[in-house]
Amino acid sequence: FSASDRLSLLSLKRSSPHNRVSERCHALLLSSKGYSITQLSDIFEVKRDTIRMWFDRWESEGLSGLEDLPKSGRPRTLDAEEEKKL
């Protein structure tokens, strides 16, 4: 990683309201220090393929690749303004 990549990952790790995003940043930072995929898999208690997917998305999409992908499910019935009223 470049120095700016490292700073960006550290910043996102600290500021993200989503624990999964922070974990992904942390995994990338540990990887840059020499931790193997197997070690990271043990630390974060996820499959090796999951770690690889995090790395692949980082390489292809940068920081935005560390965010969760949209989930399928029932569409919202309320718009943002109606949710505020509730």
N, C-alpha and C positions, 0 to 999 in steps of 0.2 A: 504494500500500500504506500501511497505517497503520504507526506506529512499532512496535506490538506484532507485526504481521505480519512486519516486517523482522527483528525480534529472533528470532522463532520460526524463520524461514527460516535465519538465520545459525546458530542453535543446532543445527537439524537437519542443516544442511550439514556442520558440524564433528563432530557426534556419530554420524551414521549409519554403520553398518558397511558399507553398500551404496553403491558408487561411483555407481550410476545415480541413486539418491535425491539424493546430493550434487550431481550434475550438474544435476538438475532444479531444485533449490534455487538453484544458482548462476545458471542461466538466468533464473529469475524475478527474482533480485536485479539481474542485468544489465539486464533489461527495464525495471525500475523506474528505471534510470539513463539510459534512452533508447535502448538498443540495439534495433534492428529485428529482426523475425523472420528476415529474410534474413541479417543479421549473426550472429545466434545459431545459425542453421542451419550457417553456415560454421565458427563457433567449435567447436561440439559435433559437427560432422561427421554430422549427421542431416538428414533431410528437413524441409522447412518444415511439413508436415502433422504431423510428430512434435512439433515445438515447439508448434504450436497445440493438439495433444492434451494436452500437459503443462499448458498454460495453462487449457484447459477443465476438466481434472480438478481443478486447484488452485481454480478458481472455484466448482466445484460441490461438492467434497469437502474442501477445505482441505488441511492437511498430510497426512492419510491418503491423499489422491488422488495424492500423489507416490510412494507405494510401488508396487512391481511388482504387477500383477494375478496371481492364481493361474494357474499353467500347467497345461495338460492333460498327461496322460501316465498311465503305469501307476501304480496305487495302491500305496502302501507295503505291504510284506509284514511288516515289523517294527513293533512299537509303540515308543514312546519309551524304555520300560524295557529292552527287548531291545537297542535301539541303544546304550544306555549300557554294557551288558555287553560289547558288542563293542569 
